[in-house]
């Protein structure tokens, strides 16, 4: 039995409504064709009618490949921001979203990177 043809990858899923999800596959011995990420099923399915869900096509594109899991994880974060898949009108990523925090009795927008 042959091993995986691709090592660890970052991929983009494009849903029928045009919204995207950026994910990574760093499990096992490498990329699995069957793996389509950990996007939130409830959120995605709410965007489609029952009839639309009966004939549903998702496109999967490999955006980046490496034998280094750390490099793939770093690239996934970069591509989520670059593709803006963390903006709800554009994509389904729930990580790397802007957070709101209280400062001086007001509110300001803070990036995840600022939280470190």
N, C-alpha and C positions, 0 to 999 in steps of 0.2 A: 504494500500500500504506500503510495507516494505521500510525502509531507505537503504542507501548505505551499502554494506557489508564491504567495506574498508573505512577507514578514509582518511586523506590526504596522498598523496603518491608521491614518485619519481619513474619515470619509464624510461626504455630504449626502444626506437624504433629501430628496425633493418630493414633496407631497403633491397630490393633484391640485390643490389650491395655490400652489407656488411657494408656500412656506417651506423653510428648510430646517434641518437639524444637522449639526456637526458633531460627530462622535469619534471615538477611537476604539480600536480592537487590539488589546495588548494581552489577551488571554492565551492560555495554552501554548502551543508551538507556533502560533502565528495566526494570521487573518483567517476567519471562517466565513465562507460565503453566506452561511445561514444567519450570522449575527447582524442584527439591525439596530443595536443600541438599546438605551434605557430611557427613551423618551416617554413622557407621560401619556398613556393610552387614553385616559379619561379626557384630557385636554384636547388631544388630537381628534378623537372620535366625535367630540362635541361640535367640531367645525364642519361635519359632514352629515348629510341626511342618511336615513337607513338605506335608501335606494343607492346613493353614492357609495356607501360602504360595501354594497354587494358586488361592485366591479371597481376595485381599488388598486391602483398601480403606484408604487413608490420607486423612484429612481435612486440608485446608489452609485456614487462616483468616488473613487479612491483619489484623494487629494495629495497625500503624502505617505511615504513608506520608509521605514528604517528598521534596523535590527536592534536599535536602542530604545527601550521603553520610555526612558526619561525624555529623550528627544521627541518622541511621539506625543507624550503628555504635554510638553511645552508647546509643540506645534498646534495641538488641538486648541489650547487656550488662545493662541495667536489667531488661528483661523476663525474661532467663534467671534472674536472681536472684529476681525477684518470683514467677515461676511455679515456681521450684525445679527447673527442668528439668535442672540440673547435679547433682542428687541421683539416683543410679543407680536407686533404687526408683521414682522419679517420671518421669525423662526420660532422653534419650539424648545430651544435650549433654556434651561432654568438657572444655569450657573453663569457667572460673570455678568450678572445684572447689576444695575445701579442700585445702591441702597440709600435709604434716607436716614439721617441721624439728627438728633437735636443738638444744636450748638448755639449758645447765647440766646436761649429761648426762641430761636428761629429754627428753620430747617435748611439744610443744604444737601446737595447731591454728593455722594461719596462713592468712588470706584472701589471694587473689591480689593484692588492693590493697596488702597489707602488704609484698609482695615488691618494690615499686617503690622 
